[in-house]
């Protein structure tokens, strides 16, 4: 840890550590993320495929043997091609269950149109990728707060549901470390004063900070950093490549389970609730584990648990057993896998931030 980083850590400790200020800050950020999460996961509901049946005005015995009763809303295999009068035809009419209404049932996005919901999700996640690359650079230039606030403003223009969260973000402070790394000591001092006052602590002295900044050459707030700075040394390149693979693995596992919620047995809303609520114990467990066994071992352990559970899901699908216990087992393993992946990703987030200096830290996270 550099002298400046150690000094900043001590300043925050003198301000009361994790006190009222940090609790308020965390609450505001979590509230603002509700709208972000809703927009990101909307296709998990809107793009789900309800149970549907093909209705043919003149089907013969061949299809009736496959689907005995086309008009009763039961779970059955949907048919895109039917045998009518001895020849194969595309399904002339479809009927969807009334228990779920999505864009699939609204616009009949099955058979030759089933690619549309997946394409919408792909476009959405492509936007996440592009915005991540752009926001990293913008956050280092303009600051963390303006970047986050701007993203919510843009989101609110595209999604009215996000509008309520913007007013909360206005009262958020800028990153204390970012202000120091960019030489804005006056603004940083004001934030330290606010933190100390809200936590009921005296204002710490910042007299030694200027001297430390002059000695610490790693804090070069006059320089503008970009993604090329992640390739300046062999060690940084190695870390970046390894962490990129780890982050992509978490991303694929996390969103694959979420967007595949309609494939689980049972109510889609209850299943998504369970997949989400397991993140609470998963993240709470990190508080003790990361300080006891370290960031690397905590992250690796949850990666391993997530890998094992997801492999078991794939294996169980090929085991011949009754449908009900098989479906329940798959649901349970999927929920456990989601918990492990969530914990691994949260632990990886903290691990990543501590492997890079402040000036390029946000570039790598995004």
N, C-alpha and C positions, 0 to 999 in steps of 0.2 A: 504494500500500500504506500503510495507516494505521500510526502509530508503534507501536501495540500489536502489530499483525500482524508488523511488521518485527522487533520485539523477540522475539516468540515464535519466529520463524524462526531468529534468531541463537541462541536458547537451544537449539533442537534441533541446530543445527550444532555448538555447543560440547559437546553430549552425544555427539557422534560421528557425526552425520548418519545415513545408512542403515547401521546396524551390526548387531550380533548381536540386539539387542532387536527391531529392525524386521523382521529376517529371521524370527525366531521368531513374531512377531505375524502376519506375512503367511502363514506356514505354517499356523498354527492357523485363521485365517480361511478359507483355501483348503480345509482339511480339513473344516471345518464346512459349507462350501458344497456338498460332495459330496452330502450327503443332501438339501439344498434342490434341487439340480439334478436329482437322480433323481426326486424327487416331481413337479417341474415338467414334466419331459420324459417321464414315465411313459406318457402317452397317445400319444406318438409310436410306442411299441411296442405298448401294449395296445389302442390304437384303430386300428391298421393293418388294412387289409382283405386277407386272404390270397387267393390265386387260388381261384376257386370255379366250380362248374359246376351247371347245372340238370339234374335228372334227371326225365324224364317217362316214365311207364309205357307210354304209347301215343302216341309222337310220329310224325309222318308225314314225308314226303320234304322238306317245306318247311324244317323246323327242322334236319333232318339235313344239309341243304346248307349251313346256317349254321355248325353245330357238328358236324363229321364224327364225332367220337368224344368222347362226354360222360364217359367213365369214366377216361380217361388224364389224369394230372395234368400238363397243359401249359398255358402261358399262352394264354388265349383270352378272347373277349368273353363276359362273364357276361350271362345273359338272365333278366330278371324276368318277361317275358311270353312264353309259348310257344303255338304253333299246334297244337292237339290236335283231330284229327278235323274240321278245317276251321274251328274257332273259337278265339279267343284266350282263354287262361286264365293266371292267375298261376302262377308256377313252383310245382309241388306239393312238390318236395323239392330240397334243395341238398346238395352235397358239397364240402367244403373240402380243400385240399391239407394233407397231414400235415407239411409242412415248417415251418409256422408255426401257432402256437396263440394267438389273441387273444380279446378279448371279442366280437369280430365273429363268429368261428367258434364260440365257446362258446355264444352266445345267438342265433346266426343273424341278425345285425344287417345285413341287406342288403335291397335293394329298398324296401319300405314302412317298414323300420326303420333305414335307413341314416343317418337324421338323428340318431340317438341318440349315436354317438361324437362327432360334431361339437358336439352340445349339451353333452356332458360337458366338452369342451375349452373351450367358451365360458364355462361356469359357472366352471371353474377359473381362466381368465384374468380373469373378472370379480372373483373373489376377490383376485387379484393387484392389480387396480386399486383396490379398496376398501381393502385392507390398506396399499397405498402411501400413500393419502391419510391414513389414520389414524396410520400409523407415523411420518410426518413430524412431525405435531403432538406425538405422544407422545415422540418422540426429543428434541425441544427442551424438553419439560417435565421428563421423568424422566432423560434422558441417552441416549447412543447404546448403551452396553453393556446396560442393562436392556431396551431395546427389542429389540435383536437376540436376547438371551437368551430373552425372552418369546416371540418368534416361533418359536424352536426348540422351546420347551416345548410350545407349541400344536401345532406340526407333529408332534412326537413322540407326542402323544395321538392324532392322526389317522393317523399312519404310524409303525409300530414301527421301520422302518429309520432314522428320523432320531434315535432315542434315543441312539445311541452318541456323537453329536457334542456333546451338551449339556455333558458333563464338561469338555471342552476350553475351552468359552466362559467357564467360571467364572474362569479365571486371566487372562482378557483385562483390560487396564486400561480405564478410562473415557477418553473423548476429552480430551486435554490442552487443546485449544482450547475445548471446551464447558465445562470446569470453570472456565477463566479468564473466559469470557464470562458465566458465572453467579456470579462472585465467590467461587468455592470455591478460594481460593488455597492453602489448607493441603493439600487433596487433590491439587491440581495440582503443588505442590512435591514431594509424595511420589512422584508418577509421574516427574517430572524426575529425581529422585534414583535411582529404579529404572532408568531409561533410561541414565543416565550410568554407573551401577555395572556394568550388564551389558555396556555398550560399552567399559568400561575407561577411562573419562574422569572427571575431577574434577567434582564437583557445581557447576554454574554458579550465579552469584549472581542472586537474584530481587529484590534490594532496590529496583530501579528500577521494578518492575512496578506496584506500588500507585500510584505517582505518575503513571505513564503512563495507568493506568485512569481516574484522576480527570480528566486532561486530555482524553482521547479520548472524546468524547460519543457515538461510534458504538457503544461497548460499554456497553450499558444492561442489565446483568444483573438488575436489579430488575423489568424489564418482561417480560411474557409475550407472546411473538410468535405470530401465527397467519397463516392464508392471506391475510387482508386486508392484511397488511403487504407483500404482493407487488403491491399496487395503490396504493401511497402516492404514487408519482411516475410521470411519463410515461415516463421512461427505464427504470424497473424493469418497467413494464407491457410496453413494447416488447420488452425482452429476454425476458420470461417467455413472451410469445406466440410469438416466433420459436423459442425453445428448446423450447417445447411441441410445435410442429410437427416440429422436428428429432428429438425423442425419440420421438414417435409414428411417424415414418417409420422410424427404426431398429427400433423394436419390431415393427412390421408386417413389415418385411423379414426380421428375425432369426428370428422365430417362424414366419413363413410357410415359410421354407426348412426349418426343423427339423421342423415338423409335416407337411410335405409329403415327408418322406424316403421314405415308402413308395411315392411316385410315381416315384422314380428306379429305374433299371435296376440289377440286382445284389442282393447280400445287404443287407438292411436294417441289420444290425448293423455291417457294414463301412462302409457309407455314412455312418451316423451317427457312427462313429468318425472317419472322414475329415473330416466336417463340424465335428467338435469339435476335432480335433487341429490344424487350420489356425489356430485362435485363438492358439496359442502363438507362431508366427512373426509373426502379425498384431500381437499386443500387444507383443512384443519390439521390433518396428520403431518403435513409438511413442517408446521411450526416446531414440532419436537424432533422429527427425524433429521431435518437438515442441520440442526445445531448439534445433534448427537453423532450422527454417522457421516455428515458432510453432504455437500451438494451432489458430487459425482455419484456416490453410492446410492443416494436416495433416488436420483434420476434413473440410474441404471436398474434399480430394483423394480420401480414401477414400469419401466420399459419391458422388463422381463415378464412381469405379471400380465401386462396388456398383451404381449406376444402369445403367451401360453393360453390365455382365455380366448383370444380370437382364433388361434389354431384349433382349439377344442370345438368352437362353433362350427368350423368347417368339417371337422371329423364327425361330429354328432349328426350332421345332415346326411351322411352316407351310412349311418348305422341303422339297421332294420329294427324298429321298435314301434310301439304304439304312438299314434300321432300326437295325442295330448301330452304325455310326459316328454316326448321329444321336443315339442314346441315350448313347453315350460322350461326345459333345460337350456334351449337356445336363448330364450328370453333372459334367463338368469345369468348365463355366461356373457351375453351381450351387455347387460347392465354392469356386471363386474368389470368387463373389458373397458367400458366407457369410463368407469371410475378410475381405473389404472392409467388410462391414456390421459385423462384430465389432470391427474396428479403428476404424471411424468411431464406434461407440457408446462404446468405451473412451476414445477421445480426447475425445468430447463430454462424458463424465462429468467429466473433469479440467477441461475448458474451462468447464463450467457452474459448478463449485465456485469457480472463480476470478473469476466475474462477480458474485458475491453476497457480502455480509458474512457472517461466521460465524453470526450470530444468526438469519438466515433462509435460510441456504444449504441446509440439509437439507429445508426445506419445499419448495423448488423441485425438488430432485433427485427426491423422491418423487412 
